[in-house]
């Protein structure tokens, strides 16, 4: 625990505000209904296929909003009072390119910073600039952000480490 926050509370805060997108893995549990409980991958279209409800758009929804939508869809015709839980079991990848030892895609982890992401990619190359690092956010915008090593990373972000001139 640091600064009054534990790692669990930070991860819980992320899950409360996190917006689902293509590549996320979710678990849907309908209590007492094992045939309606499953793990699903959000497709590139931002949708999931769910029994009785068909293709459900989930892109940009929180897990709580998806839970509410599924409960509402199942209520009445299929179940009297459904109790649903939606959990994020796998976040979409982050990508690290440029002057790192092993560029590529890596599993996102709550609390990930640029520095930790670079460590996942094997560290800086000899030519890497430790101050010229850019991030393209994975939220669908094309904004380019200049980042420091302590900058927090979000799922889907693309990190580019530029070469140093010296």
MOPE-V899657 format. One record per backbone hydrogen bond with DSSP energy under -1.0 kcal/mol. CO is the residue of the C=O (numbers start at 0). NH is the residue of the N-H. If there is no record, write none. Layout:
CO/NH ; CO/NH
//
This chain:
1/4 ; 4/1 ; 5/9 ; 6/10 ; 7/11 ; 8/12 ; 9/13 ; 10/14 ; 11/15 ; 12/16 ; 13/17 ; 19/59 ; 20/23 ; 23/41 ; 24/88 ; 24/89 ; 25/39 ; 26/86 ; 27/37 ; 28/84 ; 29/32 ; 32/35 ; 33/36 ; 37/27 ; 39/25 ; 41/22 ; 42/45 ; 45/57 ; 45/58 ; 46/42 ; 47/55 ; 49/53 ; 53/49 ; 55/47 ; 57/60 ; 60/19 ; 61/65 ; 62/66 ; 63/67 ; 64/68 ; 65/69 ; 66/70 ; 67/71 ; 68/72 ; 69/73 ; 70/74 ; 73/77 ; 73/78 ; 74/76 ; 78/75 ; 82/30 ; 84/28 ; 86/26 ; 89/24 ; 92/155 ; 93/105 ; 94/158 ; 95/103 ; 96/160 ; 97/99 ; 98/124 ; 103/95 ; 105/93 ; 108/111 ; 111/152 ; 112/116 ; 113/117 ; 114/118 ; 115/119 ; 116/120 ; 117/122 ; 118/121 ; 120/101 ; 122/100 ; 124/127 ; 126/163 ; 131/161 ; 132/146 ; 133/159 ; 134/144 ; 135/157 ; 144/134 ; 147/150 ; 148/114 ; 150/113 ; 153/156 ; 156/94 ; 157/135 ; 158/96 ; 159/133 ; 160/98 ; 161/128
//
